[in-house]
Amino acid sequence: MGASVMFFGALNAMKVPSFAALGLFSAESLAASALFIPLALASSWAGARLVRRIDARSFNAAINVILLGVAVVLLAQAWAGARAAGAV
């Protein structure tokens, strides 16, 4: 687990110069991102505690249910946007 975190952290760090060169960072986007840092830290802490308190099978099932819900919401939003644009 730790190795994959380090890998993806390094991978994302390598993207920063390219994103900056493309002008994808602005003061507003960085400020908005900074607002989510406490949420990310709290979520990581809660997830680490949760995975130690329940068995892996139940944890994975809960995460899969949450991801399924997110997927359904995103698909509904995409469908509504496509209908509004007249693509469907």
C-alpha positions in Angstrom: 0.0 0.0 0.0 2.7 2.5 0.9 4.6 1.8 -2.3 1.6 2.5 -4.4 1.0 5.8 -2.6 4.5 6.8 -3.2 4.3 5.8 -6.8 1.2 7.8 -7.5 2.4 10.7 -5.5 5.6 10.9 -7.6 3.5 10.4 -10.8 1.2 13.3 -9.9 4.2 15.5 -8.9 5.6 15.0 -12.4 2.5 16.3 -13.9 2.7 19.7 -12.1 5.2 21.4 -14.5 3.2 20.4 -17.6 0.0 21.6 -16.1 1.7 24.9 -15.1 3.1 25.3 -18.6 -0.3 24.9 -20.0 -1.7 27.6 -17.7 -4.0 25.2 -15.9 -3.3 26.7 -12.5 -4.7 30.0 -11.4 -5.0 31.8 -8.0 -8.7 30.9 -7.9 -8.2 27.2 -8.6 -5.3 26.9 -6.1 -7.4 28.7 -3.5 -10.3 26.3 -4.1 -8.0 23.3 -4.0 -6.5 24.5 -0.7 -10.0 24.5 0.8 -10.2 20.8 0.3 -6.9 19.9 2.0 -8.6 19.6 5.5 -11.2 17.3 4.0 -8.6 15.2 2.3 -6.6 14.8 5.5 -9.7 14.0 7.5 -10.9 11.5 5.0 -7.5 9.8 4.9 -7.5 9.6 8.7 -11.1 8.2 8.8 -10.4 5.7 6.1 -7.2 4.4 7.9 -9.2 4.0 11.1 -12.1 2.4 9.4 -10.0 -0.2 7.5 -8.4 -1.2 10.9 -11.8 -1.5 12.6 -13.7 -3.6 10.1 -12.6 -6.6 8.0 -11.3 -6.0 4.5 -14.2 -7.7 2.8 -16.8 -5.4 4.4 -14.6 -2.4 3.8 -14.3 -3.2 0.1 -18.0 -3.9 -0.2 -18.8 -0.5 1.4 -16.3 1.3 -1.0 -17.8 -0.5 -4.0 -21.3 0.7 -3.0 -20.1 4.2 -2.6 -18.3 4.1 -6.0 -21.4 2.7 -7.6 -23.5 5.6 -6.2 -20.9 8.1 -7.5 -20.9 6.5 -10.9 -24.7 6.6 -11.1 -24.8 10.3 -10.2 -22.0 11.1 -12.7 -23.8 9.2 -15.5 -27.1 11.0 -14.7 -25.3 14.4 -14.8 -23.7 13.5 -18.1 -27.0 12.3 -19.6 -28.8 15.5 -18.4 -26.0 17.7 -19.9 -26.1 15.8 -23.2 -29.9 16.2 -23.3 -29.6 19.9 -22.6 -27.1 20.3 -25.4 -29.4 18.4 -27.8 -26.9 15.6 -28.3 -29.4 13.0 -27.2 
